[in-house]
Amino acid sequence: MLTKRIIPCLDIKEGRTVKGINFVALKDAGDPVELAKIYSDEGADELVFLDITATVDKRKTLVELVTKVAKAINIPFTVGGGISTVEDVKALLIAGADKISINSSAVKNPDIIDQMAAEFGSQCIVVAIDTKNIDGLDFVHTHGGRKPTILQTQEWAAEVSRRGAGEILLTSMDHDGTKNGFANDIISELSTMLPIPIIASGGAGNMQHFKDTFTAGKADAALAASIFHFKEISIPDLKAYLGEQGISVRLK
């Protein structure tokens, strides 16, 4: 069995970590570099940093933050937010990021996925998909979840896989911040349908939710924010629990 990954996510706004519910009602959750160091020391497999207002505010993810994080930790990390060109990717990778995540820019210009994968390799390219169920159908949203599109999530996921994305970070807007569990139906659907890893995001509230997304959801990795930021669950305890449940995880 492939080792399942636990990934804390740090949503960044104006240089601080924030967390909300259903993408709104944001509150401060701490310094991102300090949190990154803690998670790295605790045994997180990877980290994701998302500048959640970068696309909306028409500004670029801060290379300075990436440089600081790269000096503080020794695990892979992904950076997203306002990335729209090959030059943006190059700057972030040079600063120390291992992968980049694109969302709105990929929807606007799907060819950018092909270009980035060709230039840097698929292993560096994560396509984030914010999905919301509307009248029984799953639709892609962009701009930090603010703008609905006519793209159906399953069709878009298949396209980004064909174009060279190395992973999909799937966030359920319906589940985000609710702590009611991951959207395992669509996660399982995409995991079964596609040849690339699916990172489950949105809805983690307890340890069983992680077990469920790895089993019922067939996710390759699970991402969470508030339960880690506010110390509701520790990564060592979570990994110990998953190991007891027969799920293969990397232990420190």
C-alpha positions as CSV (number, residue, x, y, z in Angstrom):
1,M,0.0,0.0,0.0
2,L,1.3,3.5,-0.9
3,T,2.0,5.7,2.1
4,K,-0.8,8.2,2.7
5,R,0.2,11.8,3.3
6,I,-0.9,14.3,5.9
7,I,-0.7,17.9,4.7
8,P,-1.4,21.0,6.9
9,C,-2.6,23.9,4.8
10,L,-1.7,27.5,5.6
11,D,-4.1,30.0,4.0
12,I,-2.2,33.3,3.8
13,K,-3.6,36.8,3.9
14,E,-1.4,39.8,4.2
15,G,1.5,37.7,5.5
16,R,-0.6,35.9,8.2
17,T,-2.2,32.5,8.5
18,V,-6.0,32.7,8.5
19,K,-8.9,30.3,8.6
20,G,-12.6,30.6,7.9
21,I,-15.7,28.6,7.3
22,N,-17.0,28.0,3.7
23,F,-14.2,30.3,2.5
24,V,-15.5,33.3,4.6
25,A,-15.4,34.7,8.2
26,L,-11.6,34.6,8.3
27,K,-9.7,34.8,11.6
28,D,-6.0,35.0,12.4
29,A,-4.3,31.6,13.0
30,G,-0.6,32.7,13.5
31,D,2.7,33.3,11.8
32,P,3.1,31.0,8.7
33,V,6.8,30.5,9.2
34,E,6.5,29.5,12.8
35,L,3.6,27.2,12.1
36,A,5.5,25.6,9.2
37,K,8.5,24.8,11.5
38,I,6.1,23.2,14.1
39,Y,4.4,21.0,11.5
40,S,7.7,20.0,10.0
41,D,9.1,19.0,13.4
42,E,5.9,17.1,14.2
43,G,6.1,14.9,11.2
44,A,3.9,16.5,8.5
45,D,4.6,15.0,5.1
46,E,4.2,18.2,3.2
47,L,2.8,21.7,3.6
48,V,0.6,23.8,1.3
49,F,0.7,27.6,1.4
50,L,-2.2,29.4,-0.4
51,D,-2.3,33.1,-0.7
52,I,-6.1,33.2,-0.7
53,T,-6.5,36.8,-1.8
54,A,-3.6,36.9,-4.4
55,T,-5.8,36.4,-7.4
56,V,-8.6,38.6,-6.2
57,D,-6.2,41.5,-5.3
58,K,-4.3,41.1,-8.6
59,R,-0.9,40.6,-6.8
60,K,1.7,37.8,-6.8
61,T,2.4,35.3,-4.0
62,L,5.3,36.7,-1.9
63,V,8.6,35.2,-2.9
64,E,10.0,36.5,0.4
65,L,7.7,34.2,2.4
66,V,8.7,31.2,0.3
67,T,12.4,32.0,1.0
68,K,11.8,32.2,4.7
69,V,9.8,28.9,4.8
70,A,12.4,27.1,2.8
71,K,15.1,28.0,5.3
72,A,12.9,26.9,8.2
73,I,11.7,23.5,7.2
74,N,13.1,20.3,5.6
75,I,9.9,18.8,4.0
76,P,8.3,19.5,0.6
77,F,5.9,22.4,0.3
78,T,3.6,23.8,-2.3
79,V,2.7,27.4,-2.9
80,G,-0.3,28.8,-4.6
81,G,-2.1,32.1,-5.2
82,G,-1.8,34.6,-8.1
83,I,0.4,32.3,-10.2
84,S,-0.3,32.7,-13.8
85,T,2.9,32.5,-15.8
86,V,6.0,30.3,-16.3
87,E,8.0,33.1,-14.9
88,D,6.0,33.1,-11.7
89,V,6.7,29.4,-11.2
90,K,10.4,29.8,-11.9
91,A,10.7,32.5,-9.3
92,L,8.9,30.4,-6.6
93,L,10.9,27.3,-7.3
94,I,14.2,29.2,-7.2
95,A,13.0,30.7,-3.9
96,G,12.7,27.2,-2.5
97,A,9.2,25.9,-3.2
98,D,8.9,22.2,-4.3
99,K,5.6,22.5,-6.1
100,I,3.2,25.3,-7.2
101,S,-0.5,25.2,-7.2
102,I,-2.7,27.0,-9.8
103,N,-6.5,27.4,-9.9
104,S,-8.0,30.5,-11.4
105,S,-5.2,31.0,-13.9
106,A,-5.6,27.4,-15.2
107,V,-9.4,27.8,-15.7
108,K,-8.8,31.1,-17.5
109,N,-6.0,29.7,-19.7
110,P,-5.8,25.8,-19.6
111,D,-2.8,25.8,-21.9
112,I,-0.7,27.2,-19.0
113,I,-0.9,23.7,-17.5
114,D,0.8,22.2,-20.5
115,Q,3.4,24.9,-20.6
116,M,4.3,24.6,-16.9
117,A,4.4,20.8,-17.0
118,A,6.6,20.9,-20.1
119,E,9.0,23.5,-18.5
120,F,9.2,22.1,-15.0
121,G,7.8,18.6,-15.0
122,S,4.4,17.4,-13.9
123,Q,5.7,16.6,-10.4
124,C,5.9,20.3,-9.8
125,I,2.4,21.2,-10.9
126,V,-0.6,20.9,-8.7
127,V,-4.0,22.1,-10.0
128,A,-6.3,23.2,-7.2
129,I,-10.0,22.7,-7.8
130,D,-12.6,24.4,-5.6
131,T,-15.8,22.5,-6.1
132,K,-19.4,23.2,-5.0
133,N,-22.4,21.0,-5.5
134,I,-25.3,22.9,-7.1
135,D,-28.6,21.1,-7.8
136,G,-26.9,17.7,-7.7
137,L,-24.0,18.7,-10.1
138,D,-20.4,19.6,-9.1
139,F,-19.1,22.9,-10.5
140,V,-15.7,24.5,-10.4
141,H,-15.3,27.9,-8.6
142,T,-12.4,30.3,-9.0
143,H,-11.0,33.4,-7.3
144,G,-10.9,31.9,-3.8
145,G,-14.3,30.3,-4.3
146,R,-15.9,33.7,-5.2
147,K,-16.7,33.0,-8.8
148,P,-18.8,30.1,-10.1
149,T,-18.0,28.7,-13.5
150,I,-19.9,26.5,-16.0
151,L,-17.1,23.9,-15.7
152,Q,-18.2,20.6,-14.2
153,T,-15.7,19.4,-11.7
154,Q,-15.2,15.8,-13.1
155,E,-14.7,17.0,-16.7
156,W,-12.3,19.7,-15.6
157,A,-10.3,17.3,-13.4
158,A,-10.0,14.9,-16.4
159,E,-8.7,17.7,-18.6
160,V,-6.1,19.0,-16.1
161,S,-4.8,15.4,-15.8
162,R,-4.5,15.1,-19.6
163,R,-2.7,18.4,-19.8
164,G,0.0,17.3,-17.4
165,A,-0.9,18.2,-13.8
166,G,0.9,16.0,-11.4
167,E,-1.7,16.2,-8.6
168,I,-5.2,17.6,-8.0
169,L,-5.9,19.5,-4.7
170,L,-9.7,19.1,-4.4
171,T,-11.4,21.4,-2.0
172,S,-15.1,20.9,-1.3
173,M,-16.6,24.4,-0.6
174,D,-19.6,22.7,0.9
175,H,-17.5,20.9,3.5
176,D,-14.7,23.5,4.0
177,G,-14.4,24.5,7.7
178,T,-17.5,22.6,8.7
179,K,-15.6,19.7,10.4
180,N,-18.2,17.3,9.2
181,G,-15.9,15.1,7.1
182,F,-14.4,15.2,3.6
183,A,-16.5,15.0,0.4
184,N,-15.6,11.4,-0.1
185,D,-18.1,10.6,-2.9
186,I,-16.5,13.0,-5.4
187,I,-13.0,12.3,-4.0
188,S,-13.5,8.6,-4.6
189,E,-14.9,9.3,-8.1
190,L,-11.9,11.3,-9.1
191,S,-9.4,8.9,-7.4
192,T,-10.9,6.0,-9.3
193,M,-11.2,7.9,-12.6
194,L,-7.8,9.5,-12.9
195,P,-4.2,8.3,-12.9
196,I,-2.8,11.1,-10.7
197,P,-3.0,11.6,-6.9
198,I,-6.0,13.4,-5.4
199,I,-5.4,15.5,-2.3
200,A,-8.6,15.7,-0.2
201,S,-9.4,19.1,1.3
202,G,-12.3,20.6,3.2
203,G,-14.2,19.2,6.2
204,A,-11.7,17.5,8.5
205,G,-13.0,17.5,12.1
206,N,-11.7,14.4,13.8
207,M,-9.3,11.5,13.2
208,Q,-11.9,9.2,11.7
209,H,-12.5,11.7,8.9
210,F,-8.9,11.1,7.7
211,K,-9.4,7.3,7.9
212,D,-12.6,7.7,5.9
213,T,-11.1,9.7,3.1
214,F,-8.2,7.3,2.8
215,T,-10.5,4.3,2.7
216,A,-14.0,5.3,1.3
217,G,-12.6,8.3,-0.5
218,K,-9.5,6.5,-1.9
219,A,-7.5,9.8,-1.4
220,D,-3.8,9.8,-1.7
221,A,-3.3,12.6,0.8
222,A,-5.5,14.6,3.2
223,L,-5.2,18.3,3.8
224,A,-6.5,20.2,6.8
225,A,-6.0,23.6,8.4
226,S,-7.9,24.7,11.5
227,I,-7.8,21.4,13.4
228,F,-4.0,21.6,13.2
229,H,-3.7,25.4,13.7
230,F,-5.8,25.4,16.8
231,K,-4.3,22.2,18.2
232,E,-7.5,20.2,18.1
233,I,-5.5,17.2,16.6
234,S,-1.8,16.7,16.7
235,I,0.0,15.2,13.7
236,P,1.8,12.5,15.8
237,D,-1.5,11.4,17.4
238,L,-3.2,11.4,14.0
239,K,-0.5,9.3,12.4
240,A,-0.5,6.9,15.4
241,Y,-4.3,6.5,15.0
242,L,-4.1,5.9,11.3
243,G,-1.3,3.3,11.8
244,E,-3.5,1.4,14.3
245,Q,-6.3,1.5,11.7
246,G,-4.1,-0.3,9.2
247,I,-3.4,2.8,7.0
248,S,0.2,3.2,5.9
249,V,1.7,6.5,7.0
250,R,5.2,7.8,7.4
251,L,6.2,7.9,11.0
252,K,9.0,10.0,12.4
